[in-house]
Amino acid sequence: MTVKLAIIYYSTYGTNHQMASIAAEAAKATGAEVRLLKAPETAPQDVVAGVDAWAAQAEKTADIPTATPEDMEWANAYLISAPTRFGIMASQMRAFIDTLGGVWSKGGLANKPVSAMTSAQNTHGGQETTLVSFYTTVMHWGGFVVAPGYTDEAIFKAGGNAYGYSHTQGAEFTDEVKAAIGHQTRRLIEVAGKLN
């Protein structure tokens, strides 16, 4: 069975969008069906428009579809990427997750592998707590956490986060970073292929 991967991101200034795009390229190279989707924006439009970088990112990604519960039912694997806010996932992604009660109650999120990535303004901005706390949600779904662990040298070269790739805002997307994101994505697809 073909792996159907939903890559769902939220990105205020573009970091998580870029991470998700790198993952989508890696996923497509494996032959997986991929939907690159963004979480709905919950901030008022006048607030978004009032911050130049935020408004520019919103305009840049206007053509990317917004994730829906139906996308979650379609997929048999999920890669989630969202910024860290005060040590947990950004509220926009959490708000999307909170719309999934209907899918969850039907068992539509169960038995699917899930991996996650994040970013923060600084190196110790709560990235690991963000990923671990999100994985608690996956457990409630009955999903399978597929963290990259230390399963490839690329993880060490990109900072060594065993829970999922994490990026420091403003840092360059080097070949090492792309390799770590690619490895995490391919590992998720490999596990999804074994489960389906």
Residue pairs with C-beta under 8 A, 6 or more apart in sequence:
1 76
1 193
1 196
2 31
2 32
2 33
3 30
3 32
3 33
3 76
3 77
3 189
3 192
3 193
3 196
4 32
4 33
4 35
4 74
4 75
4 76
4 77
5 27
5 32
5 33
5 34
5 35
5 75
5 76
5 77
5 78
5 79
5 185
5 188
5 189
5 192
6 35
6 37
6 67
6 71
6 72
6 74
6 75
6 77
6 78
6 79
7 20
7 23
7 24
7 27
7 34
7 35
7 36
7 37
7 78
7 79
7 81
8 20
8 37
8 38
8 39
8 67
8 71
8 78
8 79
8 80
8 81
8 93
8 96
9 16
9 17
9 19
9 20
9 36
9 37
9 38
9 39
9 80
9 81
9 82
10 16
10 38
10 39
10 81
10 82
10 83
10 90
10 92
10 93
10 96
11 17
11 18
11 20
11 38
11 57
11 61
11 81
11 82
11 83
12 53
12 54
12 57
12 83
12 90
13 53
13 54
13 57
13 169
14 53
14 57
14 60
15 83
15 119
15 167
15 169
16 81
16 82
16 83
16 117
16 118
16 119
16 167
17 38
17 57
17 60
17 61
17 64
18 173
19 81
19 117
19 119
19 165
19 167
19 181
20 36
20 79
20 81
20 117
21 36
22 173
22 177
22 178
22 181
22 182
23 79
23 81
23 117
23 181
23 182
23 184
23 185
24 34
24 36
25 182
26 181
26 182
26 185
26 186
27 34
27 79
27 185
27 186
27 189
28 34
30 186
30 189
32 77
32 189
32 192
35 65
35 71
35 74
35 75
36 64
36 65
37 64
37 65
37 66
37 67
37 71
38 61
38 64
38 65
38 66
38 67
39 66
39 67
39 82
39 92
39 93
39 95
39 96
40 66
40 67
40 92
40 95
40 96
41 48
41 58
41 92
42 91
42 92
42 95
43 92
48 54
48 55
48 58
49 55
67 96
69 99
69 100
69 102
69 103
72 78
72 100
72 103
72 108
72 109
73 103
73 108
75 112
76 112
76 192
76 195
76 196
77 112
77 113
77 114
77 188
77 189
77 191
77 192
78 112
78 113
78 114
78 115
78 143
79 114
79 115
79 116
79 117
79 184
79 185
79 188
80 93
80 114
80 115
80 116
80 117
80 134
81 116
81 117
81 118
82 89
82 90
82 92
82 93
82 116
82 118
82 130
83 89
83 90
83 118
83 119
83 120
84 90
84 118
84 119
84 120
84 125
84 126
84 127
84 129
84 130
84 166
85 91
86 126
87 125
87 126
87 129
87 130
87 133
88 94
88 126
88 129
88 130
88 133
89 118
89 130
89 133
89 134
97 137
100 109
103 109
104 140
104 141
107 142
109 141
109 142
109 143
110 141
110 142
110 143
111 142
111 143
111 144
111 195
112 141
112 143
112 144
112 192
112 195
113 143
113 144
113 145
113 146
113 188
113 191
113 192
113 195
114 135
114 138
114 141
114 143
114 144
114 145
114 146
114 188
115 145
115 146
115 147
115 148
115 164
115 184
115 185
115 187
115 188
116 131
116 134
116 135
116 163
116 164
117 131
117 164
117 165
117 166
117 167
117 181
117 184
118 127
118 130
118 131
118 164
118 166
118 167
119 127
119 166
119 167
119 168
119 169
120 126
120 127
120 130
120 166
120 168
120 169
121 168
121 169
122 168
122 169
123 168
125 168
127 161
127 166
128 161
128 163
128 166
130 166
131 147
131 161
131 163
131 164
131 166
132 163
135 145
135 147
135 163
138 144
138 145
139 145
144 191
144 195
146 187
146 188
146 191
147 162
147 163
147 164
148 155
148 161
148 162
148 163
148 164
148 165
148 180
148 183
148 184
148 187
149 155
149 162
150 156
150 160
150 162
151 183
151 187
152 180
152 183
152 187
154 176
154 179
154 180
154 182
154 183
155 161
155 162
155 180
155 183
157 176
157 179
157 180
158 165
158 174
158 176
158 177
158 179
158 180
158 181
159 166
159 180
164 184
165 177
165 180
165 181
165 184
167 173
167 177
171 177
